[in-house]
């Protein structure tokens, strides 16, 4: 599997575990036609803050099997945690299932924080978390409209310059590029999960024209939307 995380490309194989930090822009692409099982665990921010109040001061760094012995032992323990969680989710549910899952989550977090975390530089740079969270919410809810940096800044009662500065610190890309990425990600889903034609998908995902959609998609994936659907649908 090819995985892009904040413009860095990683190549993962069967059995690998990796972490995507909050607000990182990411996308994946299978390099094989082989059927694979992927387990994705999304941990709520509120839960993280309650479990570890200093959570904003750290970020995780885990992209497949580590080389150091200490981290490799921790990695194997995380593998065990995840297998137990999968078994709990796939097995027969009972009143204690939620408690068991919560316990495994705490064990997982403790291992990740101890072995695969480092200081979050964005915290030191005083990112306005409230502004970024509101911006992300508006983008995810309105990407299909005529949304751009200028009118987004107006809705947030801030300047475009401030919004771009904050966004570059938190997400490492300009606001306009992020909006395009979100539109492309949703267009990708629609290409794979619907029979809508390319023109309709362009409209549904907020592109100004089909030509703009095709140009941006080809720049992103290296092939046209039509070809991508033909290969992966």
C-alpha positions as CSV (number, residue, x, y, z in Angstrom):
1,X,0.0,0.0,0.0
2,X,1.2,3.5,-0.9
3,X,0.3,6.0,1.8
4,X,0.7,9.8,1.8
5,X,0.8,11.7,5.0
6,X,1.3,15.5,4.9
7,X,3.0,15.2,1.5
8,X,5.4,12.4,2.6
9,X,5.0,9.0,0.9
10,X,5.3,5.7,2.8
11,X,5.1,2.1,1.5
12,X,3.4,-0.3,3.9
13,X,3.1,-4.1,3.6
14,X,0.8,-6.7,5.2
15,X,0.9,-6.5,9.0
16,X,2.3,-3.0,9.2
17,X,0.9,-0.5,11.8
18,X,1.0,3.3,11.4
19,X,-0.4,6.4,13.0
20,X,-1.9,9.5,11.4
21,X,-1.8,12.5,13.7
22,X,-4.8,14.8,14.1
23,X,-5.3,17.2,11.2
24,X,-2.7,15.5,8.9
25,X,-3.9,15.3,5.3
26,X,-3.6,11.7,4.2
27,X,-4.6,9.4,1.4
28,X,-3.9,5.7,0.6
29,X,-3.7,3.6,-2.6
30,X,-3.5,-0.1,-2.9
31,X,-0.6,-1.4,-5.0
32,X,-2.2,-4.8,-5.4
33,X,-5.4,-6.5,-6.4
34,X,-5.1,-8.9,-3.5
35,X,-8.0,-8.7,-1.0
36,X,-6.8,-7.2,2.3
37,X,-8.3,-6.6,5.7
38,X,-7.5,-3.1,7.1
39,X,-8.3,-2.2,10.7
40,X,-8.6,1.6,11.3
41,X,-9.0,2.9,14.8
42,X,-10.1,6.6,15.2
43,X,-9.7,7.8,18.8
44,X,-11.9,10.8,19.7
45,X,-10.0,14.0,20.7
46,X,-12.2,14.5,23.8
47,X,-11.3,11.0,25.0
48,X,-7.6,11.6,24.4
49,X,-7.6,14.9,26.3
50,X,-9.4,13.3,29.2
51,X,-7.1,10.4,29.3
52,X,-3.9,12.5,28.8
53,X,-4.4,16.2,29.4
54,X,-1.0,17.1,27.8
55,X,-2.0,15.4,24.6
56,X,-1.8,18.7,22.6
57,X,1.9,18.9,23.5
58,X,2.9,15.6,21.7
59,X,2.5,14.0,18.3
60,X,3.0,10.3,17.4
61,X,5.7,8.9,15.1
62,X,5.0,5.3,13.9
63,X,5.2,4.2,10.3
64,X,5.6,0.4,10.3
65,X,8.0,-1.8,12.2
66,X,10.7,0.1,14.1
67,X,14.4,-0.9,14.2
68,X,15.2,-0.3,17.8
69,X,14.7,-3.3,20.2
70,X,12.8,-1.3,22.8
71,X,10.4,0.1,20.2
72,X,10.0,-3.3,18.5
73,X,8.9,-4.9,21.8
74,X,6.4,-2.1,22.2
75,X,5.3,-2.5,18.6
76,X,4.6,-6.2,19.2
77,X,2.5,-5.4,22.3
78,X,0.5,-2.9,20.2
79,X,-0.1,-5.7,17.6
80,X,-1.5,-7.9,20.5
81,X,-3.7,-5.0,21.6
82,X,-5.2,-4.5,18.2
83,X,-5.8,-8.3,17.6
84,X,-7.7,-8.4,20.9
85,X,-9.8,-5.4,19.9
86,X,-10.6,-7.0,16.5
87,X,-11.6,-10.2,18.2
88,X,-13.9,-8.3,20.6
89,X,-15.5,-6.4,17.7
90,X,-16.0,-9.5,15.6
91,X,-17.2,-11.7,18.5
92,X,-20.5,-11.9,20.3
93,X,-21.2,-8.7,22.2
94,X,-22.0,-8.7,25.9
95,X,-22.2,-6.0,28.6
96,X,-18.5,-6.2,29.3
97,X,-17.4,-5.8,25.6
98,X,-17.3,-2.0,25.8
99,X,-15.3,-2.1,29.0
100,X,-12.8,-4.5,27.5
101,X,-12.4,-2.3,24.4
102,X,-11.9,0.8,26.6
103,X,-9.3,-1.1,28.6
104,X,-7.4,-2.1,25.5
105,X,-7.5,1.5,24.2
106,X,-5.9,2.8,27.4
107,X,-3.2,0.1,27.2
108,X,-2.6,1.1,23.5
109,X,-2.4,4.8,24.3
110,X,0.0,4.3,27.2
111,X,2.4,2.3,24.9
112,X,2.1,4.8,22.1
113,X,2.8,7.8,24.3
114,X,5.7,6.1,26.1
115,X,7.4,4.7,23.0
116,X,6.2,6.5,19.8
117,X,5.6,10.1,20.7
118,X,7.7,13.3,20.6
119,X,7.2,17.0,21.3
120,X,4.6,18.7,19.1
121,X,6.3,21.8,17.6
122,X,2.9,23.2,16.6
123,X,2.0,23.5,20.3
124,X,5.1,25.6,20.9
125,X,4.1,27.8,17.9
126,X,0.8,28.6,19.6
127,X,-1.6,27.5,16.9
128,X,-5.1,28.8,17.5
129,X,-6.8,25.4,17.8
130,X,-10.3,26.8,18.0
131,X,-9.8,28.7,14.7
132,X,-8.4,25.6,12.9
133,X,-11.1,23.3,14.3
134,X,-13.8,25.7,13.1
135,X,-12.1,26.1,9.7
136,X,-11.9,22.3,9.3
137,X,-15.5,21.9,10.2
138,X,-16.7,24.5,7.7
139,X,-14.5,23.0,5.0
140,X,-15.8,19.4,5.6
141,X,-19.4,20.6,5.7
142,X,-19.2,23.0,2.7
143,X,-16.5,21.8,0.3
144,X,-19.2,21.2,-2.3
145,X,-20.1,24.9,-2.4
146,X,-18.2,27.9,-3.9
147,X,-15.9,27.9,-0.9
148,X,-12.5,29.6,-1.0
149,X,-10.0,31.1,1.5
150,X,-11.5,34.6,1.3
151,X,-15.1,33.7,2.1
152,X,-13.9,31.2,4.7
153,X,-11.9,33.9,6.5
154,X,-14.9,36.1,6.4
155,X,-17.1,33.4,8.0
156,X,-14.5,33.0,10.7
157,X,-14.1,36.7,11.3
158,X,-10.4,36.8,10.6
159,X,-8.1,37.9,7.8
160,X,-7.0,35.6,5.0
161,X,-3.4,36.2,6.0
162,X,-4.0,35.1,9.6
163,X,-6.0,32.1,8.4
164,X,-3.2,31.0,6.0
165,X,-0.5,31.5,8.6
166,X,-2.4,29.4,11.2
167,X,-3.3,26.8,8.6
168,X,0.3,26.5,7.4
169,X,1.4,26.0,11.0
170,X,-1.2,23.4,11.8
171,X,-1.7,21.5,8.5
172,X,1.5,22.4,6.6
173,X,-0.4,23.7,3.5
174,X,-2.3,26.8,2.3
175,X,-6.0,26.9,2.9
176,X,-6.8,26.8,-0.8
177,X,-4.8,23.7,-1.3
178,X,-6.4,22.0,1.6
179,X,-9.9,22.7,0.2
180,X,-8.8,21.2,-3.1
181,X,-7.5,18.1,-1.3
182,X,-10.8,17.6,0.6
183,X,-12.7,18.0,-2.7
184,X,-10.5,15.4,-4.4
185,X,-10.8,12.9,-1.5
186,X,-14.6,13.1,-1.7
187,X,-14.5,12.9,-5.5
188,X,-12.4,9.8,-5.2
189,X,-15.0,8.2,-2.9
190,X,-17.8,9.1,-5.4
191,X,-15.8,7.6,-8.3
192,X,-15.4,4.3,-6.5
193,X,-18.8,4.1,-4.8
194,X,-21.3,5.5,-7.4
195,X,-22.1,5.4,-11.1
196,X,-22.3,9.2,-11.3
197,X,-20.7,10.7,-14.4
198,X,-17.6,12.8,-14.2
199,X,-19.5,16.1,-14.8
200,X,-21.9,15.4,-11.9
201,X,-19.0,14.4,-9.6
202,X,-17.2,17.6,-10.4
203,X,-20.3,19.6,-9.4
204,X,-21.0,17.5,-6.3
205,X,-17.5,18.1,-5.0
206,X,-17.4,21.8,-5.5
207,X,-15.1,22.1,-8.6
208,X,-15.7,25.2,-10.8
209,X,-15.8,23.0,-13.9
210,X,-15.2,19.4,-15.1
211,X,-11.9,20.6,-16.7
212,X,-10.7,21.9,-13.3
213,X,-11.7,18.6,-11.6
214,X,-9.9,16.5,-14.3
215,X,-6.7,18.7,-14.1
216,X,-6.5,18.6,-10.3
217,X,-7.3,14.9,-10.1
218,X,-4.6,14.0,-12.7
219,X,-2.1,16.1,-10.9
220,X,-3.0,14.3,-7.7
221,X,-3.2,10.7,-8.9
222,X,-1.3,10.8,-12.1
223,X,-4.3,9.6,-14.2
224,X,-7.6,11.0,-15.2
225,X,-10.8,10.3,-13.1
226,X,-12.2,8.2,-15.9
227,X,-9.1,6.0,-16.0
228,X,-8.9,5.8,-12.2
229,X,-12.5,4.6,-12.0
230,X,-11.9,2.0,-14.8
231,X,-8.9,0.6,-13.0
232,X,-10.1,0.6,-9.3
233,X,-14.0,0.6,-9.4
